[in-house]
Amino acid sequence: MAVPSSGAVAFSTVNSVFGYGGAMSSYVGKYYYWYDPNWGVRSAQFPGSNFPMTMFYGTSGHDEWNCACDCNCACGK
């Protein structure tokens, strides 16, 4: 499950998706993934400081869009 793409997002939702805890500092340097309709699954790292909550929109802590992965994918594989 990814963080919702719009609307208000509580930090408890972010933690339930990523599982790194309740402090923003726990996310620094961690990879996140999102689906770009033009390029497919993309990834990046959270920056070292002062990033906005909007960076979490539509993201996940794993590549849930690639059903060949060894994670809990949206397609159920």
C-alpha positions as a printed Julia matrix, in Angstrom:
77×3 Matrix{Float64}:
  0.0     0.0     0.0
  1.27    3.45   -0.88
  0.61    6.71    0.91
 -2.46    8.39   -0.67
 -1.67   10.72   -3.59
 -3.69   13.67   -2.29
 -5.52   15.05    0.69
 -4.41   15.29    4.27
 -1.87   12.65    5.25
 -1.2    11.88    8.89
  2.26   10.82    9.94
  0.7     7.64   11.35
 -0.29    6.74    7.77
  3.27    7.36    6.57
  4.62    5.16    9.35
  2.13    2.37    8.54
  3.37    2.38    4.92
  7.1     2.77    5.57
  7.52    1.49    9.12
 10.49    3.71   10.04
  8.86    5.26   13.11
  7.4     8.57   14.1
 10.38   10.89   13.65
 11.11   12.59   10.32
 14.82   12.02   10.98
 14.2     8.27   10.67
 13.39    8.74    6.97
 16.52   10.7     6.0
 18.51    8.8     3.38
 15.93    6.01    3.05
 14.72    5.02   -0.42
 11.16    5.58   -1.51
  9.31    4.46   -4.66
  6.46    5.86   -6.73
  4.78    5.09  -10.03
  5.26    7.54  -12.88
  2.85    6.79  -15.78
  5.48    7.92  -18.31
  8.51    6.13  -16.86
  7.15    3.33  -14.67
  8.43    2.8   -11.16
 10.88    5.43   -9.96
 12.94    5.64   -6.8
 14.84    8.27   -4.86
 16.17    8.93   -1.37
 14.62   11.25    1.17
 16.86   14.31    1.55
 18.99   15.06    4.58
 16.83   17.73    6.12
 13.66   19.79    6.04
 11.57   17.96    3.48
  7.81   18.55    3.32
  5.11   15.98    4.09
  4.02   16.28    0.45
  7.11   14.23   -0.5
  5.26   11.2     0.87
  2.29   11.54   -1.52
  1.88    8.42   -3.66
  5.06    6.79   -2.33
  5.89    3.47   -0.78
  8.86    1.94    1.0
  9.1    -0.82   -1.58
  8.35   -1.34   -5.28
  4.76   -2.46   -4.92
  4.02   -1.79   -8.6
  6.47   -4.42   -9.88
  4.75   -7.75   -9.42
  7.98   -9.62  -10.16
  9.46   -8.32   -6.92
  9.73  -10.39   -3.76
  7.58   -8.0    -1.75
  3.87   -7.74   -0.97
  2.68   -6.5    -4.37
 -0.64   -4.94   -5.3
 -1.29   -7.76   -7.76
 -1.03  -10.35   -4.98
  2.06  -12.15   -6.32
